[in-house]
Amino acid sequence: MEVRLIDYAELSPVDYVIVEFVAGEHNVPAAMTRSLLDLVDRGVIRVLDLLIVTKSALGDISVTEVEDLGEASELGSLTGTLAEILAADDIDNLARAIRSGATAAVIVWENIGVASISASARQVSAQIVAQGRIPSRAIVATLEADHSEAD
């Protein structure tokens, strides 16, 4: 497999998501695959790593990489572009979010849709000193609280 080198000087913000599948499901659902590939095709994100992680009832972790999904998987088109940046320790830490007996996709992506912001900051010798992600659940909870206070 060809591992893609990343120009770290040009790296845009990087995010990850862990999507736990419904009980008994062990593959990335088709609708989710289509959405992910659409974002890649439109140049919004670049997938840096994608793993399928299964956590047994006893807490043992097994990992399936995209190239191991076989040619039948639409995600196979990502195989040549992945940087495979997650180490074993990263996977162990991320797997804590997955329920025992469940399977999830762990996806790491670069937000190339905002690359121009990062590039323009570097051009004026500015630097991004922090970045993060506000969980959607926190935003929804805040909006719901604000809405209920307004009533």
Secondary structure, 3 states (H helix, E strand, C coil): CCCCCCCHHHCCCEEEEEEECCCCCCCCCHHHHHHHHHHHHCCCCEEEEEEEEEECCCCCEEEEEHHHHCCCCHHHHHHHHCCCCCCHHHHHHHHCCCCCCCEEEEEEEECHHHHHHHHHHHHCCCCCCCCCCCCHHHHHHHHHHHHHHHC
